[in-house]
Amino acid sequence: MEYTVQKLAKLAGVSTRTLRYYDEIGILKPARMNSSGYRIYGQEEVDRLQQILFYRELGVSLDHIKDIIMNPSFNGEAALREHREKLLEKRAQLDLLIANVEKTIAFTEGRMNMSNQEKFDGFKKKMIADNEQKFGKEAREKYGSETVDKSNAKLMNMTEKEYNEVKELEMQVRETLAQAFATSDPAGKLAQKAAELHKQWLTFYWSEYSKEAHAGLAEMYVADERFKSYYDKDQPGTAEFLRDAIRIFTGIKS
């Protein structure tokens, strides 16, 4: 079966503008153009669009998706199995939050007791699960499973006050980094303040801090597309800027 842009957009629940953009960037080309100049999509394109939307749902950038599916070694069936595992992990994370909400409802209705620590357990568990899903393999290879497990344990043992502080610090890092980026000076006062705040933020998760580990993490922010897209989401080049600021802050160039 073949589809026009309008029909495929309706089938997939996306806009025609999205499909045209995918064509422009080369991630989803139509099978052919008809005599009237309209894009026509076949089954192969339908299957590819499904893969793209799976990856988008998992938060993968379009540039990275293109690299994946355009790779000659790309295996559609294997990718579907990977999507399934990732979605199951995502469902498990949502189940944690749902259980936490249900427990909180029961507490507010007087049906059970709930400590302040328990109120934040669902968020902490989801944070750990998110980090394991996105970066667990690389982190364990780079720092060792014992270090990662200690970090996870430290997060789970955070008090309500510490949890609020770390979330506030995360916002401060992003805001200060954005202001510093506008100066274009990684050695400047604002950039170095961002690096110091970043260090403070890390100490909530790491059992031990070292300048070498801090600088190494900054290198990952640039080398790993998932880290880079997080920092470059609002302003491309931010990941590199932060890395340079941390290099200066730690005195470690590479």
C-alpha positions as CSV (number, residue, x, y, z in Angstrom):
1,M,0.0,0.0,0.0
2,E,1.2,3.5,-0.8
3,Y,0.6,6.7,1.1
4,T,0.7,10.4,0.3
5,V,2.1,12.8,2.9
6,Q,-1.3,13.6,4.2
7,K,-2.3,10.0,4.6
8,L,0.9,8.9,6.2
9,A,0.8,11.8,8.6
10,K,-2.7,10.9,9.6
11,L,-1.8,7.2,10.0
12,A,1.3,7.9,12.2
13,G,-0.2,10.8,14.1
14,V,2.4,13.3,13.0
15,S,2.1,16.5,11.0
16,T,2.8,16.8,7.3
17,R,5.3,19.4,8.2
18,T,7.2,16.8,10.2
19,L,7.3,14.4,7.2
20,R,8.5,17.1,4.9
21,Y,11.2,18.0,7.4
22,Y,12.3,14.4,7.7
23,D,12.6,14.4,3.9
24,E,14.7,17.6,3.9
25,I,17.2,16.2,6.4
26,G,17.4,12.9,4.6
27,I,16.1,10.7,7.5
28,L,12.9,9.6,5.7
29,K,12.8,10.0,1.9
30,P,9.6,9.1,0.0
31,A,9.7,6.0,-2.2
32,R,9.0,8.2,-5.2
33,M,7.4,11.3,-6.5
34,N,4.2,10.9,-8.6
35,S,3.5,12.7,-11.9
36,S,2.0,15.6,-9.9
37,G,5.1,16.1,-7.8
38,Y,3.6,14.6,-4.6
39,R,5.6,12.5,-2.2
40,I,4.6,8.8,-2.2
41,Y,5.6,6.5,0.6
42,G,5.6,2.7,0.6
43,Q,5.9,0.0,3.2
44,E,9.6,0.4,3.7
45,E,9.1,4.1,4.5
46,V,6.2,3.3,6.9
47,D,8.4,0.9,8.8
48,R,11.3,3.4,8.9
49,L,8.9,6.1,10.3
50,Q,7.8,3.7,13.0
51,Q,11.5,3.2,14.0
52,I,12.1,7.0,14.0
53,L,9.1,7.6,16.2
54,F,10.2,4.8,18.6
55,Y,13.6,6.5,18.9
56,R,12.1,9.9,19.4
57,E,9.9,8.6,22.2
58,L,13.0,7.4,23.9
59,G,14.5,10.9,23.6
60,V,17.1,10.3,20.9
61,S,18.0,13.3,18.8
62,L,17.2,13.3,15.1
63,D,20.9,13.5,14.2
64,H,21.7,10.4,16.3
65,I,18.7,8.6,14.9
66,K,19.9,9.3,11.3
67,D,23.3,7.9,12.2
68,I,21.7,4.7,13.6
69,I,19.2,3.9,10.8
70,M,21.5,5.0,8.0
71,N,24.2,2.7,9.2
72,P,24.6,-0.3,6.8
73,S,24.7,-2.6,9.7
74,F,21.3,-1.4,11.1
75,N,19.0,-4.3,11.9
76,G,15.3,-3.4,12.1
77,E,14.3,-6.5,14.0
78,A,17.1,-6.1,16.6
79,A,16.1,-2.4,16.9
80,L,12.5,-3.4,17.7
81,R,13.7,-5.8,20.4
82,E,15.8,-3.0,21.9
83,H,12.8,-0.6,21.7
84,R,10.8,-3.1,23.6
85,E,13.3,-3.4,26.4
86,K,13.7,0.3,26.7
87,L,9.9,0.8,26.8
88,L,9.6,-1.9,29.5
89,E,12.2,0.0,31.5
90,K,10.2,3.2,31.0
91,R,7.0,1.5,32.1
92,A,8.8,0.2,35.2
93,Q,9.9,3.7,36.1
94,L,6.3,5.0,35.7
95,D,5.1,2.1,37.9
96,L,7.4,3.4,40.6
97,L,5.9,6.8,40.5
98,I,2.3,5.5,40.3
99,A,3.0,3.4,43.4
100,N,4.4,6.4,45.2
101,V,1.3,8.5,44.3
102,E,-1.1,5.8,45.4
103,K,0.8,5.5,48.7
104,T,0.6,9.2,49.2
105,I,-3.1,9.2,48.5
106,A,-3.6,6.5,51.1
107,F,-1.5,8.6,53.6
108,T,-3.6,11.8,53.0
109,E,-6.8,9.7,53.5
110,G,-5.4,8.4,56.8
111,R,-5.3,4.8,55.7
112,M,-1.5,4.4,56.2
113,N,1.6,6.1,57.6
114,M,4.2,7.5,55.3
115,S,7.5,9.2,56.3
116,N,8.9,12.2,54.5
117,Q,11.7,10.0,53.3
118,E,9.2,7.6,51.6
119,K,7.5,10.5,49.8
120,F,10.6,11.0,47.7
121,D,11.6,7.4,47.2
122,G,9.7,7.1,44.0
123,F,11.4,10.1,42.5
124,K,14.8,8.8,43.6
125,K,14.2,5.3,42.2
126,K,13.1,6.8,38.9
127,M,16.2,9.0,38.8
128,I,18.4,6.0,39.4
129,A,16.5,3.9,36.8
130,D,16.8,6.8,34.2
131,N,20.5,7.1,34.8
132,E,21.0,3.4,34.6
133,Q,19.1,3.2,31.4
134,K,20.8,6.1,29.7
135,F,24.4,5.9,31.1
136,G,24.7,2.9,33.3
137,K,26.7,0.7,31.0
138,E,29.3,3.5,30.2
139,A,29.5,4.6,33.8
140,R,30.1,1.1,35.1
141,E,32.8,0.5,32.5
142,K,34.5,3.8,33.2
143,Y,34.2,4.0,37.0
144,G,33.4,0.5,38.0
145,S,30.2,-1.1,39.4
146,E,31.1,-0.5,43.0
147,T,31.4,3.2,42.5
148,V,28.1,3.4,40.6
149,D,26.3,1.3,43.3
150,K,27.7,3.6,46.0
151,S,26.4,6.6,44.1
152,N,23.0,5.1,43.8
153,A,22.9,4.2,47.5
154,K,23.9,7.8,48.4
155,L,21.0,9.1,46.3
156,M,18.5,6.7,47.9
157,N,19.7,7.8,51.4
158,M,19.2,11.5,50.6
159,T,17.1,13.4,53.1
160,E,14.2,15.6,51.9
161,K,16.4,18.6,52.5
162,E,19.2,17.2,50.5
163,Y,16.9,16.1,47.6
164,N,15.5,19.6,47.4
165,E,19.0,21.1,47.5
166,V,20.3,18.9,44.6
167,K,17.3,19.8,42.4
168,E,17.8,23.5,43.2
169,L,21.5,23.1,42.4
170,E,20.7,21.5,39.1
171,M,18.7,24.6,38.1
172,Q,21.4,26.9,39.3
173,V,24.0,25.1,37.2
174,R,21.8,25.4,34.0
175,E,21.0,29.1,34.7
176,T,24.6,30.1,35.5
177,L,25.9,28.1,32.6
178,A,23.5,29.9,30.2
179,Q,24.7,33.3,31.5
180,A,28.3,32.2,31.3
181,F,27.9,30.9,27.7
182,A,26.8,34.4,26.6
183,T,30.2,35.8,27.7
184,S,32.1,33.3,25.5
185,D,34.7,33.1,28.2
186,P,35.1,29.7,29.9
187,A,37.8,31.2,32.2
188,G,35.5,34.0,33.3
189,K,33.9,34.5,36.7
190,L,30.5,33.2,35.6
191,A,31.9,30.1,33.9
192,Q,34.0,29.2,36.8
193,K,31.0,29.7,39.1
194,A,29.1,27.3,36.9
195,A,32.0,24.8,37.2
196,E,32.0,25.2,41.0
197,L,28.2,24.7,41.2
198,H,28.6,21.6,39.0
199,K,31.1,20.2,41.4
200,Q,28.7,20.8,44.3
201,W,26.0,19.1,42.4
202,L,28.2,16.1,41.7
203,T,29.1,15.7,45.4
204,F,25.4,14.9,46.1
205,Y,25.8,11.8,43.9
206,W,29.5,10.8,44.1
207,S,30.8,9.1,47.2
208,E,34.2,10.7,46.5
209,Y,35.1,13.7,44.4
210,S,38.3,14.0,42.4
211,K,39.4,16.6,39.8
212,E,40.3,13.9,37.4
213,A,36.9,12.3,37.5
214,H,35.2,15.7,37.2
215,A,37.3,16.5,34.1
216,G,36.7,13.0,32.7
217,L,32.9,13.5,33.0
218,A,33.2,16.8,31.2
219,E,34.9,15.1,28.3
220,M,32.0,12.6,28.2
221,Y,29.6,15.6,27.9
222,V,31.1,16.3,24.5
223,A,31.9,12.8,23.3
224,D,28.6,11.2,24.2
225,E,25.6,12.4,22.1
226,R,23.1,11.8,25.0
227,F,25.0,14.1,27.3
228,K,25.7,16.6,24.6
229,S,22.1,16.9,23.5
230,Y,21.1,17.6,27.2
231,Y,23.4,20.6,27.5
232,D,23.0,21.7,23.8
233,K,19.2,21.6,23.9
234,D,18.8,25.3,24.3
235,Q,22.1,26.5,22.9
236,P,24.4,24.5,20.7
237,G,28.0,24.6,21.9
238,T,27.1,24.6,25.6
239,A,28.5,21.2,26.3
240,E,31.9,22.2,24.9
241,F,31.8,25.4,26.8
242,L,31.1,23.6,30.1
243,R,33.9,21.1,29.4
244,D,36.4,23.9,28.8
245,A,35.2,25.7,32.0
246,I,35.7,22.5,34.0
247,R,39.1,21.9,32.4
248,I,40.2,25.3,33.7
249,F,38.4,24.8,37.1
250,T,40.2,21.5,37.7
251,G,43.4,22.4,36.0
252,I,43.2,19.2,33.9
253,K,43.4,19.8,30.2
254,S,42.4,16.3,29.0
